[in-house]
Amino acid sequence: MTAQATPAQFEQFANAGTPSTSANDVNLDVILDVAVTLSMEVGRARLPIRNLLQLNQGSVVELERAAGEPLDVYANGTLIAHGEVVVVNERFGVRLTDVVSPSERIKKLR
């Protein structure tokens, strides 16, 4: 006599958090508390080591970006926005003037 195998039956578990309705939806709830490093780039310069070693207090390094151009705002090295420097309560800040769309930011992460 041969026993027939029957498929296992599993209970349906309730989704924790916001359920995803399709394969294309991204549930970001699991990463909302992850810390990221924000950095603002005023501009860049390339210097030969000879010139780098000659820098001292009061030296001026010319950047590739023109005065008045917006800053680049990066999150963990990924461009997320452009902005301008502001002073708030005697501290520097950045006012975002253009934000890269969330879909474009997610595409760059892949």
C-alpha positions in Angstrom: 0.0 0.0 0.0 1.4 3.4 -1.0 0.6 6.6 0.8 -0.2 9.6 -1.2 1.6 12.9 -0.3 -0.7 15.8 0.3 0.5 19.4 0.0 1.1 21.3 3.2 -1.5 23.8 4.2 -0.2 27.2 5.6 -2.2 29.9 7.4 -2.3 33.3 5.8 -0.4 35.7 8.0 -1.4 39.4 8.2 1.2 41.7 6.7 3.0 43.9 9.2 3.1 47.5 8.1 1.7 48.8 4.8 0.8 45.9 2.4 2.2 46.0 -1.2 -0.4 45.8 -3.8 1.7 44.9 -6.8 5.2 43.7 -7.6 6.2 47.2 -8.7 5.3 48.9 -5.4 8.2 49.5 -3.1 7.5 49.3 0.7 10.0 51.8 2.2 8.6 51.4 5.8 11.4 49.0 6.6 14.2 51.6 5.9 12.6 54.8 7.2 14.8 54.9 10.4 18.1 54.1 8.6 20.5 57.0 9.0 22.2 58.4 5.9 25.0 60.9 5.5 24.0 64.2 3.7 26.8 66.2 2.1 26.7 69.5 0.2 29.1 70.2 -2.5 30.0 73.8 -3.3 32.3 72.8 -6.1 35.4 70.7 -7.1 39.0 71.4 -8.0 41.8 69.2 -9.3 45.2 70.0 -8.1 48.6 68.4 -8.6 50.1 67.1 -5.4 52.8 69.8 -5.8 50.2 72.6 -5.5 48.3 70.7 -2.8 51.4 70.6 -0.6 51.9 74.4 -1.1 48.5 75.3 0.4 48.5 77.1 3.7 46.3 79.3 5.8 44.9 82.0 3.6 45.4 80.1 0.3 42.5 80.3 -2.2 41.5 77.3 -4.2 39.5 78.1 -7.3 36.5 75.8 -7.8 35.0 74.6 -11.1 31.6 76.0 -10.2 30.7 79.7 -10.8 29.6 81.9 -8.0 25.8 81.8 -7.6 25.4 78.3 -9.0 23.4 76.0 -6.7 25.0 73.4 -4.4 24.7 69.7 -5.1 23.1 67.8 -2.2 24.1 64.1 -1.8 22.8 61.3 0.4 25.4 58.6 0.8 27.1 59.8 -2.4 23.9 59.9 -4.5 22.7 63.3 -5.9 19.3 64.0 -4.5 18.9 67.8 -4.9 20.3 71.2 -5.6 20.2 74.1 -3.2 21.5 77.4 -2.0 23.3 78.4 1.2 21.2 80.2 3.9 22.0 81.3 7.4 19.5 80.2 10.1 20.0 81.3 13.7 23.7 82.0 13.0 24.2 78.5 11.5 24.6 77.6 7.8 21.8 75.7 6.1 20.8 74.7 2.6 17.5 75.7 1.0 16.6 73.0 -1.5 15.7 74.6 -4.9 15.4 71.5 -7.0 14.8 67.9 -5.8 15.5 64.8 -7.9 12.3 62.9 -8.2 11.9 59.8 -5.9 11.6 57.5 -8.9 14.9 58.8 -10.4 16.6 58.4 -7.0 15.5 54.8 -6.7 16.6 54.1 -10.3 20.1 55.3 -9.4 20.2 53.0 -6.4 19.8 49.9 -8.6 
